[in-house]
């Protein structure tokens, strides 16, 4: 089995913008085979932390990726499914164009090789996508279809770390269950570490193995059950003492 043995160690990660501090001394560990749910209020810095891990914004502190032997992975492959994807919905580019171009590196107008198309079909099948998706223009995809395509990009080539930023914000209820079932099966199959940003605590309790409350820094972290029962999480999300959400 092709398994991932990557762990991520974050120490004292700080992000400053202009005169403000967005993240301060964030320290967190994510081990292979874990789904770590990153929770917190809006503006707590969750997406900023993911961008720092992706190397898209400057930070101080350290982020170390290591294999099962404890050896540092200098250039880890990081898969990323964003909350929103901004693009021109009138573009004529199809799903097949995007997937084949990603695999070959050649412009879409040069056509698709048979083996690339066949591989694209196999990749879509892994995320529950039908072959007919290949002929669809990107701008016509539903929220669930788009998230499946984005997940293909995040998983090919197989990442050392998978980042999911509110990945089901535009997906219906049925699609949400299918998406998370898919992600958990991928985690079980490949043992890749996953960081999941989510506002839905029900999804966190059902699918995550660990959780961390972020509010500029890590407030609490641990097993999902432990974190969900802390006063800090109850206060942040307005939970009743019985554990149910206020309505």
N, C-alpha and C positions, 0 to 999 in steps of 0.2 A: 504494500500500500504506500502511496506517495504521501507521506505525512510531513507536516511542518513542525520544526522543533525550534521556533524562534520565540524569544521572550524579550519584552521591552521594559527597560528601567528608566524612569523619568525622575530626575533629581533637581530640586530647587529651580524649576523652570519659571522664568519671569518674562513677561511681555509688556513693553511700555510703548504707548502711542502718544505722541505729542507730549503733553505734560502729565498725562494720566497713566496709571498702572492698570492694565487689563487683567493680567495674571500675576500672582505673587507666590514664589516659592512652592510651586506645585510639585509634589513628589508622589509617584504612583508606580506600581508594578503590574504588568500584564503578562501572564504566562501562557505558553502554548496550550491550546485546548480550552481556553477560557472565553466567555462572553462577558466583558465588563461593561455594565450599563453606566453611562455618565449622565447624571441627572442634575437638575438645578433650575432656578428661575430663569426667565428671559434676561439676557444680558449678563449672565453669570460667567461667560467666557468659554462655553463648551466648544463652539465652532472655532474660536480662536485657538484653543488647545489642539484641535485636529489640524488646523492650518500650520501650526508650529511643527507638529510631527511630520507633516508633509514637506516641510522646508520652505513653505511659501511666505512666511513672515519671520523676521529676525527675533531671536530670543537669547537670554542668558540662562545659564544652568547647563544641564547635560541630558541627552537622550541616547541611551546605549541599547543597541540591538545585539543579542547574542544567541548562539545556537545551543544545542543540548550539552555540548562539552564546555560551555561557558566562554567560547571564543567569540570575539566581536565580529558582527556582520557589518562591514563598512558601508555597503550600499544595498540596504534591504529593499525589496519590492513591496510597495505599499498600495493596496487596492483601496479605492475611495468611491463611495456612493453619496453624492451631495443631496442636500434637502431640495434644492431647486436647480434646474439647469436652464440657463438663459441662452436662447438661440433663436434664429430667424425661422419661424414656423412655415414660411413660404419656401424654404429651401427645397430643391428637388432631390436632395440626397436621401437615399433609402437606408434601411437598417443593414441590408446586404453590402451596400457601398461602404458604410462605416466599418463594419466588422472585417470585411476583406482588406480594406486599406490598412486597418490596424495590424492585421496579420502579415501583410506583405510589404507595407511601407510605400507602395506604388499609388499614384493618383487614381481616383475612382474612374476617370474617363478612359483608362487603359483597359477596362474590363476586368472580369473576375476569372481566375483559374478554377477549374473544376474541383481540384482538391481543397482550395480555399473555401469555396461555397459549401462543400460537404462538411468541412470542419466547422463552419459557421452554423450549419444546421445542428451538428452535434452539440455545440456550445449552447445554443438556444434551448435545445432539448433538456440540458442539464438544469436550466433555470425555469423549466416549465413553459417555454415558448414554442409555438408552432412554426414549422418551416415557412408558412405563409407570411410571417412577420418580415422575412428578408425583403419582400417586394414593397413593403409599406414605407411611405415617406416618413421621416422622423417627425415632421410637424403634425402628422395625423394620428400619432400614437396616443392611446389612453394613458392615464397616470400609471396604471399597473404594468402596461406593456413597456413604457419608457423605463420604469424602475428595473424590469427584468433585463432590458438591453444594457442599462448602466451596470447592472451586476455582472453581466458577461464581461464587460470591459474591466471591472474591478478584479475579476477572478482569472483573467487570461492576460499574461502568464500568471500562474498561481502565486499569490502574494505571500510575503512573510508576515504581514499584518494587514487586517481588513478594517477599514474605518467606515462606519455607517452613520451619517448625519441626518437624523429624522427621515429615514429612507422611505417611509410609507405615508408621508404627509399628503400626497395626492392620490392615494390608492383607496378603493372601496374596502368594506369590511372583509369580504371574501378574499380579495387580493392581499389584504394585510396578513391574514392567517397563512395563505399560501407562501407569501414572501418569507415570513419568519420560519415556517416549517422548512423551507428551502435552506435558509441561512444556518439553522441549527443542524441540518443534515450535512451541510458542507463542513461545518465545524467538527462534527463527529467523524466525518470521513477523512479530513485532512489535518485535523488538530491545529488549525491556524488560530492565533489569538485574534479576537474581535473586540473593538471598542464601539459600542452602540450608544449614540445620543438619542434619548427619547423623553418625551413629556408624559407618555402614557405609562403610568405605574403598573397597570395590569399586565402590559406587555413585558415590562421589566421583570415582574415577579414570575411570569410564565416562562420566559425564554433566557434570561440572564443567569449566569452562575455567580457573579459578584457585582457589586454596585459601589459607586462613589458619588457623594454629593459635592458639587463644585459651586463655590460662590467667590470667585476671584482666587481662591485657593481650595485645597481639598479640606472640607469640613469634617466629613466622616467617610470611612470606607470599610468594606468587609463583605461578609456574605449578604446576599439579598435580604434574607429574613432579618438579620441584625440591623442592617442599615434602614430598612423600612420602618423599624420600630423605634428609631431614635427620635428624641424630641426635635432635633434639627430638621429632619425630613418632614415630620408632622407639621411643624410651623411653616416651612417653606411651601408645602403643598396644601395647607389648610385641612389636614386630616383630623377626624374626630379621634377621641381617645380610644374608641372601640376598634379603630383601624380603617373604618370606612371613610370615603371622601364626603365632604360636605356637599349638599345639593341645594 
